[in-house]
């Protein structure tokens, strides 16, 4: 990335990038001395800022994996839906924001669950096991929310396309 692209990216995402330093300020609220609000709320807010700036963290598990069979598939010959680039970008933003928002809340809830489960635990192996289980719960819920959101978006796209085809038929009949 050259200097101009970095400046353009910063200007396009100015609000997101400016919120990154607040992560450190919010971290102070987690210290026992400054505990003003519930820690899970602070963790959720910190996660929201982090996921908003780095959406790949929450969208990664909902992207298409690469399979061996895909190596021999010519993807340029696959049919594409007839929707505008603006609509595609809009659906992508909606999908990303839904995942960012829901996973931020989920992170705060799982933080509370982790604290409850590890409160009376002294074994490092048990803490690692609990942490791994919580990460798996996060992955499953994230993937499920992504699938539901994608199905809703797909239904919206199909409805939009069928409405366009219906309008085209009406226009053809009028002439």
Residue, then its C-alpha position, 0 to 999 in steps of 0.5 A: x500500500x502506498x501513501x495515498x492509499x493509506x491516506x484515502x483508507x484513513x479518510x474513508x474510515x476516520x471514525x473507526x480509526x479514531x476509536x482505536x485509542x479508546x480501547x486503551x482508555x476503556x481498559x482502565x475501566x477494567x482495573x479494580x480501582x476504577x470499576x465504574x461499570x460492569x466489566x462485561x459492558x466494557x468488554x462488549x464495547x471494546x470488542x465492538x471497537x475492535x471488530x468494527x476496525x478489523x471485521x475479518x475477525x468475525x467474518x472469517x468463519x462465514x467465508x467460503x473455504x477452499x476445497x481440493x475440488x475448487x482447484x479444478x473449478x472455473x469460477x468465472x463460468x458460474x452464474x452471477x446474480x444481476x444486482x448492482x454494485x451498490x446493492x452488493x456493497x450495502x448487503x456486505x455492510x449490513x452483514x458485517x455490522x450484524x456480525x460485529x454487533x452480535x459478536x460484541x455482545x456475545x464477547x461480553x456475555x462469554x467474558x462473564x461466563x468465563x469469570x464464573x467458571x474459572x473463579x474457583x479454579x487453580x489448575x492451569x489445564x482446567x482454565x485452558x480447557x474452559x477457555x477452549x470450550x468458550x472459544x468453541x461456543x463463540x465460534x458456533x454462535x458466530x457461525x450460526x448468526x452468520x448463516x441466519x444473516x446470509x439467509x435473510x440477505x439471500x431472501x431479500x436479494x431473491x425478492x428484489x430480483x423477482x420484483x425487478x423481473x416482474x416490473x420488466x414484464x409489466x413494462x414489456x407488456x405495455x409496449 
